[in-house]
């Protein structure tokens, strides 16, 4: 009897393990499906093509300005090209990110979606990954444009064409962080307010180190706690700004890159968890 009980327990554990594995596989399948559908919708959006085209035109303008600058063309192309990638990538991440959830609610497609075995967290993660895939495609296209511009002005191969890519990687991670923040606000607020708050955090994130300095020099305990809390709550986006150094041919070290990428992954995971918690409590009318 004891052997029969142990065999039954082992069988139940095996069934539970198989059931959990199947559920996780189904969840991943649904997330990937939502992400690919979001990517296809974003690719069909002409606004994204226009932004990429505009950045490539800026790179062309940088080539023209560089040829008039007396030997500074590579620095100008790198500075202007990477800066344009960041700014327009942020615009894509914010304005598309804040409308991901709102658009589905306005079109009422979210009701039909949630009638199926699709969780709200799966919906949010799938939407986020789809937009990140779109940003990755745009970043690669724009980065390739900067590299080709550098090769063109050098009249041949230039090592800087490859040296800028670690800086481009950091730009992309920063865009992923900004998009995750936009998704948090869009889970409970209107698109206009979400875009404004996300853009404010993007600006403040580049000056977050100043908050730590203000906290250190503050004489009031409450103010010191406030600045310290803001310093740890806001993303330290200054760590991803390597544009000026890249223009001078310097690349971030492997350890530095690994640390800031891991920091970005942790912050993104936290933002997605917060967005999922808020969205799970939201009532749709």
C-alpha positions in Angstrom: 0.0 0.0 0.0 2.9 2.4 0.8 4.5 1.7 -2.6 1.2 2.3 -4.3 0.8 5.7 -2.5 4.3 6.7 -3.4 3.7 5.8 -7.0 0.5 7.8 -7.0 2.2 10.8 -5.5 5.0 10.6 -8.1 2.4 10.4 -10.9 0.6 13.5 -9.6 3.8 15.4 -9.3 4.7 14.5 -12.9 1.3 15.6 -14.1 1.6 18.9 -12.3 5.1 19.4 -13.8 3.8 18.6 -17.3 0.8 20.9 -16.8 3.0 23.8 -15.6 5.4 23.3 -18.5 2.5 23.3 -21.0 1.0 26.4 -19.4 4.4 28.3 -19.5 4.8 27.2 -23.1 1.3 28.5 -24.0 2.0 31.7 -22.2 5.2 32.3 -24.1 3.4 31.5 -27.4 0.7 34.1 -26.6 3.3 36.7 -25.7 5.3 36.1 -28.9 2.1 36.2 -31.0 1.1 39.6 -29.5 4.7 40.9 -29.9 4.8 39.9 -33.6 1.4 41.4 -34.2 2.4 44.7 -32.5 5.6 44.7 -34.6 3.7 44.2 -37.8 1.3 47.1 -36.9 4.2 49.4 -36.0 6.0 48.5 -39.3 2.9 49.4 -41.3 2.7 52.8 -39.5 4.2 55.4 -41.9 5.1 57.6 -39.0 8.0 55.3 -38.1 9.3 55.3 -41.7 9.1 59.1 -41.8 11.1 59.4 -38.6 13.8 57.0 -39.8 13.9 58.9 -43.2 14.2 62.2 -41.3 17.1 60.9 -39.2 18.9 59.6 -42.4 18.4 63.0 -43.9 20.0 64.5 -40.8 23.0 62.2 -41.3 23.2 63.4 -44.9 23.1 67.0 -43.7 25.9 66.1 -41.2 28.0 64.9 -44.2 27.5 68.3 -45.9 28.3 70.2 -42.8 31.3 68.1 -42.1 32.8 68.8 -45.4 32.7 72.5 -44.6 34.2 72.1 -41.1 37.8 71.4 -42.0 38.5 67.9 -40.9 35.8 67.6 -38.3 33.3 65.7 -40.5 33.6 62.4 -38.7 33.0 64.0 -35.3 30.0 66.0 -36.6 28.5 62.9 -38.3 28.8 60.8 -35.2 27.6 63.5 -32.8 24.6 64.5 -34.9 23.8 61.0 -36.1 23.8 59.3 -32.6 22.0 62.3 -31.0 19.3 62.1 -33.7 19.0 58.3 -33.1 18.4 59.0 -29.4 15.9 61.9 -29.7 13.8 60.3 -32.4 14.0 56.9 -30.8 12.6 58.5 -27.6 9.8 60.1 -29.6 8.9 56.7 -31.1 9.1 54.9 -27.7 7.0 57.6 -25.9 4.3 58.4 -28.5 3.9 54.8 -29.7 4.4 53.3 -26.2 1.7 55.4 -24.5 -0.9 54.6 -27.3 -0.3 50.8 -27.2 -2.9 50.1 -24.5 -5.1 53.1 -25.1 -5.5 52.3 -28.8 -6.6 48.8 -28.0 -9.2 50.0 -25.4 -10.5 52.7 -27.8 -11.0 50.2 -30.6 -12.5 47.8 -28.1 -10.3 45.0 -29.4 -9.0 44.4 -25.9 -12.4 43.0 -24.9 -12.3 40.3 -27.5 -8.7 39.6 -26.7 -9.3 39.1 -23.0 -12.3 36.9 -23.8 -9.6 34.4 -25.0 -7.1 32.7 -22.6 -4.8 35.8 -22.6 -3.7 37.3 -19.4 -3.4 41.1 -18.9 0.3 40.7 -18.0 0.9 38.7 -21.2 -0.9 41.4 -23.2 1.4 44.1 -21.8 4.6 42.2 -22.1 3.7 41.2 -25.7 3.0 44.8 -26.6 6.2 46.0 -25.0 8.4 43.4 -26.7 6.7 44.2 -30.1 7.6 47.9 -29.7 11.1 47.0 -28.6 11.5 44.9 -31.7 10.4 47.9 -33.8 12.9 50.1 -32.0 15.6 47.5 -32.6 14.9 47.6 -36.4 14.9 51.4 -36.5 18.1 51.6 -34.4 19.9 49.1 -36.7 18.8 51.1 -39.8 19.8 54.4 -38.4 23.1 53.0 -37.0 23.9 51.5 -40.4 23.2 55.0 -41.9 25.8 56.6 -39.5 28.4 53.9 -40.3 27.9 54.3 -44.0 28.2 58.0 -43.7 31.5 57.6 -41.9 32.8 55.3 -44.5 31.7 57.7 -47.2 33.5 60.7 -45.8 36.6 58.6 -45.1 36.6 57.5 -48.8 37.1 54.0 -47.6 36.9 51.8 -44.4 37.0 53.7 -41.1 37.4 51.8 -37.8 35.0 54.4 -36.2 32.2 52.8 -38.3 32.3 49.8 -35.9 33.5 51.6 -32.8 30.2 53.5 -32.5 28.1 50.4 -32.1 28.7 49.9 -28.4 27.4 53.4 -27.9 24.4 52.5 -30.2 23.7 49.5 -27.9 23.6 51.8 -24.9 21.2 54.1 -26.8 18.9 51.1 -27.5 18.9 50.0 -23.9 18.0 53.5 -22.9 15.1 53.5 -25.4 13.9 50.2 -23.9 13.9 51.8 -20.4 11.9 54.9 -21.7 9.4 52.6 -23.4 8.9 50.6 -20.2 8.2 53.8 -18.3 5.8 54.9 -21.0 4.0 51.6 -20.6 3.6 52.1 -16.9 1.9 55.5 -17.3 -0.2 54.3 -20.2 -1.6 51.5 -18.0 -3.6 54.0 -16.0 -3.4 57.4 -17.6 -4.3 59.2 -20.8 -1.9 59.3 -23.7 -1.2 63.0 -23.4 -0.4 62.9 -19.7 1.5 59.7 -20.1 3.7 61.2 -22.8 4.3 64.3 -20.7 5.3 62.4 -17.6 7.5 60.0 -19.5 9.3 62.8 -21.3 9.8 64.5 -17.9 11.4 61.4 -16.5 13.6 61.1 -19.6 15.0 64.6 -19.0 15.3 64.1 -15.2 17.0 60.7 -15.7 19.9 62.4 -17.4 20.4 64.6 -14.3 19.7 62.1 -11.6 23.2 62.2 -10.3 22.6 65.9 -9.4 19.9 64.7 -7.1 22.4 62.7 -5.1 24.6 65.8 -4.8 21.6 67.9 -3.7 20.8 65.3 -1.1 24.3 65.3 0.2 24.4 69.1 0.6 20.8 69.5 1.9 20.5 70.5 5.6 16.9 69.4 6.0 16.3 65.7 6.6 13.0 65.6 4.8 14.5 67.3 1.7 17.5 65.0 1.9 15.2 61.9 2.0 13.2 63.3 -0.9 16.2 63.8 -3.2 17.6 60.5 -2.2 14.3 58.7 -3.0 14.1 60.4 -6.4 17.7 59.5 -7.1 17.0 55.8 -6.6 13.5 55.8 -8.2 14.5 57.6 -11.4 16.5 55.7 -14.0 20.1 56.9 -14.2 20.1 57.5 -18.0 23.3 59.4 -17.9 25.1 56.1 -17.8 23.8 55.4 -21.3 25.1 58.7 -22.8 28.3 57.8 -24.6 27.8 59.9 -27.7 30.5 62.5 -27.1 33.1 59.8 -26.3 32.1 57.8 -29.4 32.6 60.8 -31.6 36.2 60.8 -30.4 36.7 57.1 -31.1 36.4 56.0 -27.5 34.2 53.0 -26.7 32.8 51.9 -23.3 34.6 49.1 -21.5 33.1 45.6 -21.5 32.5 45.7 -17.7 30.9 49.1 -17.8 28.6 48.1 -20.7 27.7 44.8 -18.9 26.8 46.7 -15.7 24.6 49.3 -17.3 22.9 46.7 -19.5 22.1 44.6 -16.4 20.9 47.7 -14.6 18.6 48.4 -17.5 17.2 44.9 -17.6 16.5 45.0 -13.8 14.8 48.4 -14.1 12.7 47.3 -17.2 11.6 44.2 -15.3 10.5 46.3 -12.4 8.6 48.7 -14.6 6.8 45.9 -16.4 5.9 44.3 -13.1 4.4 47.6 -11.9 2.5 48.1 -15.2 1.1 44.6 -15.0 -0.1 45.1 -11.4 -1.8 48.4 -12.2 -3.3 47.1 -15.4 -4.6 44.0 -13.6 -6.7 46.2 -11.3 -8.0 48.4 -14.1 -11.7 48.3 -14.9 -12.8 48.6 -18.5 -16.2 50.2 -19.2 
